[in-house]
């Protein structure tokens, strides 16, 4: 799905070369204040608690997968997939809670819903660091499907059996700010390309 977002920006640039797009790389929590102040027109973020003045629309849902190292005992489930309750007692590599990606809380809630108390062996702030720690054998990690495009030696991805194990990605904007026609066109293209 993420490739549809990047393809949309490329397509928009080709169709409207005179429109300036200023993109800012921010995690979910970093986008809140600029959206409230109008410094950015809209954001793409994972589902999180939003202030009253911000509204969201679902762009897509992304499945969670389990990242494991090559000779981990759970590799025997590579073809069949595993269920979350099988992670009880398994050391996990997590995003740091204060990084602000919203994945930390989502994963904690998923595991709690499956009756699993997570054993957090390591925390890291970057996706590639997390996968590096998995590769080094320090634990396994629940990641979203877009992570599987990152190729790290010794890391494999196992599907989860749970149908509800997914993360929502939202388009978020201020409900009282009117977007420019250029911004409205970009949002319409994003929705069209992601859902087709």
C-alpha positions as CSV (number, residue, x, y, z in Angstrom):
1,X,0.0,0.0,0.0
2,X,2.8,2.4,0.8
3,X,4.0,2.2,-2.8
4,X,0.6,3.6,-3.9
5,X,1.2,6.6,-1.8
6,X,4.7,7.3,-3.2
7,X,3.3,6.6,-6.7
8,X,0.5,9.1,-6.1
9,X,3.0,11.9,-5.3
10,X,5.0,11.1,-8.4
11,X,1.9,11.1,-10.6
12,X,0.7,14.4,-9.0
13,X,4.1,16.0,-9.7
14,X,3.9,14.9,-13.3
15,X,0.3,16.2,-13.7
16,X,0.8,19.5,-11.8
17,X,4.5,20.4,-12.2
18,X,3.8,24.0,-11.1
19,X,2.4,23.1,-7.7
20,X,4.9,23.1,-4.9
21,X,4.6,20.2,-2.4
22,X,6.5,20.4,0.8
23,X,6.7,17.1,2.5
24,X,7.9,16.7,6.1
25,X,8.9,13.3,7.6
26,X,7.3,13.1,11.0
27,X,6.1,10.3,13.1
28,X,2.4,10.2,14.2
29,X,2.8,12.3,17.3
30,X,5.0,14.9,15.7
31,X,2.2,15.7,13.2
32,X,-0.5,16.7,15.7
33,X,0.6,20.2,16.6
34,X,1.5,21.3,13.0
35,X,-1.9,20.0,11.9
36,X,-3.6,21.9,14.7
37,X,-1.7,25.1,13.9
38,X,-2.2,24.8,10.1
39,X,1.5,24.6,9.4
40,X,0.8,21.4,7.5
41,X,-2.4,20.8,5.5
42,X,-2.8,17.1,6.1
43,X,-0.9,14.1,7.5
44,X,-0.6,10.4,6.8
45,X,-0.3,8.6,10.1
46,X,-1.2,5.4,12.0
47,X,-4.3,5.3,14.1
48,X,-4.0,7.2,17.3
49,X,-6.0,9.3,19.7
50,X,-6.7,12.6,18.0
51,X,-7.6,16.0,19.4
52,X,-11.2,17.1,18.8
53,X,-10.3,19.5,15.9
54,X,-8.6,16.8,13.9
55,X,-10.5,14.3,11.8
56,X,-9.3,11.2,9.9
57,X,-10.2,9.1,7.0
58,X,-9.0,5.5,6.6
59,X,-6.5,5.2,3.8
60,X,-5.7,1.5,4.2
61,X,-5.2,-1.3,6.6
62,X,-1.8,-3.0,6.8
63,X,-1.4,-6.5,8.3
64,X,1.0,-7.3,11.1
65,X,3.7,-9.9,10.5
66,X,6.3,-11.5,12.7
67,X,9.9,-10.8,11.9
68,X,12.2,-13.6,13.1
69,X,15.8,-14.6,12.5
70,X,16.6,-17.6,10.3
71,X,17.1,-20.3,12.9
72,X,14.5,-19.2,15.4
73,X,12.3,-22.1,16.6
74,X,9.2,-20.2,15.2
75,X,10.6,-20.6,11.7
76,X,8.9,-23.9,11.5
77,X,5.6,-21.9,11.1
78,X,6.9,-19.9,8.1
79,X,4.5,-21.6,5.7
80,X,1.5,-22.2,8.0
81,X,1.6,-19.0,9.9
82,X,1.4,-18.5,13.7
83,X,-1.1,-17.1,16.2
84,X,-0.3,-14.3,18.6
85,X,-0.8,-16.5,21.7
86,X,2.3,-18.5,20.6
87,X,4.4,-15.4,21.5
88,X,3.9,-15.9,25.2
89,X,7.3,-15.9,26.8
90,X,9.1,-15.1,23.5
91,X,11.6,-12.2,23.8
92,X,10.4,-9.3,21.6
93,X,12.1,-6.3,20.0
94,X,9.8,-3.2,20.2
95,X,9.7,0.3,19.0
96,X,10.4,2.7,21.9
97,X,7.1,4.1,23.2
98,X,8.2,7.7,23.0
99,X,9.2,7.4,19.4
100,X,5.6,8.3,18.6
101,X,4.8,5.9,15.8
102,X,1.6,4.6,17.4
103,X,2.8,1.0,16.7
104,X,3.9,0.5,20.3
105,X,0.4,0.8,21.7
106,X,-1.1,-1.1,18.8
107,X,1.2,-4.1,19.4
108,X,0.7,-4.1,23.2
109,X,-3.1,-4.1,22.7
110,X,-2.9,-6.9,20.1
111,X,-0.8,-9.1,22.5
112,X,-3.1,-8.3,25.5
113,X,-6.1,-9.2,23.3
114,X,-4.5,-12.6,22.7
115,X,-3.7,-13.1,26.4
116,X,0.0,-12.5,26.0
117,X,2.1,-10.4,28.4
118,X,4.9,-9.2,26.2
119,X,8.5,-9.9,27.2
120,X,10.3,-6.9,25.8
121,X,14.0,-7.8,25.3
122,X,15.0,-4.6,23.4
123,X,13.6,-1.3,22.3
124,X,14.7,0.8,19.3
125,X,13.7,4.0,17.6
126,X,14.2,3.0,14.0
127,X,12.8,0.2,11.8
128,X,16.2,-0.8,10.4
129,X,17.6,-1.0,14.0
130,X,14.7,-3.2,15.1
131,X,15.3,-5.6,12.1
132,X,19.0,-5.5,12.9
133,X,18.4,-6.6,16.5
134,X,16.1,-9.4,15.2
135,X,18.8,-10.5,12.8
136,X,21.3,-10.6,15.7
137,X,19.0,-13.0,17.5
138,X,18.0,-10.6,20.3
139,X,14.3,-11.3,19.8
140,X,11.4,-11.3,17.3
141,X,9.3,-8.3,16.4
142,X,5.7,-7.6,15.3
143,X,6.0,-5.4,12.3
144,X,3.6,-4.2,9.6
145,X,3.7,-5.6,6.1
146,X,5.5,-2.6,4.6
147,X,8.6,-3.7,6.7
148,X,8.9,-6.8,4.6
149,X,10.3,-4.6,1.8
150,X,13.3,-4.0,3.9
151,X,15.8,-6.8,3.2
152,X,18.0,-7.6,6.2
153,X,20.2,-10.6,6.1
154,X,18.9,-13.4,8.3
155,X,15.4,-11.9,8.8
156,X,12.3,-13.7,7.6
157,X,8.6,-12.8,8.0
158,X,5.8,-15.1,9.2
159,X,2.1,-14.4,8.6
160,X,-0.2,-14.1,11.6
161,X,-3.4,-16.3,11.8
162,X,-5.4,-13.5,13.4
163,X,-7.7,-11.7,10.8
164,X,-7.8,-8.5,13.0
165,X,-4.0,-8.2,13.4
166,X,-3.6,-5.0,11.3
167,X,-2.7,-1.4,11.6
168,X,-4.8,1.4,10.1
169,X,-3.1,4.2,8.2
170,X,-5.1,7.4,8.3
171,X,-5.3,10.7,6.3
172,X,-5.7,13.4,9.0
173,X,-6.6,17.0,8.6
174,X,-8.0,20.0,10.6
175,X,-11.8,19.9,10.4
176,X,-12.1,23.8,10.3
177,X,-9.3,24.5,7.7
178,X,-10.3,24.5,4.1
179,X,-7.8,22.9,1.8
180,X,-6.7,24.6,-1.4
181,X,-7.9,23.1,-4.6
182,X,-4.4,21.7,-5.2
183,X,-4.5,20.0,-1.8
184,X,-8.0,18.6,-2.5
185,X,-6.8,17.2,-5.8
186,X,-3.9,15.5,-4.1
187,X,-6.1,13.9,-1.4
188,X,-8.6,12.7,-4.1
189,X,-5.7,11.1,-6.0
190,X,-4.4,9.5,-2.8
191,X,-7.8,7.9,-2.0
192,X,-8.3,6.8,-5.6
193,X,-4.8,5.2,-5.9
194,X,-4.8,3.5,-2.5
195,X,-8.2,1.9,-2.9
196,X,-8.3,0.9,-6.5
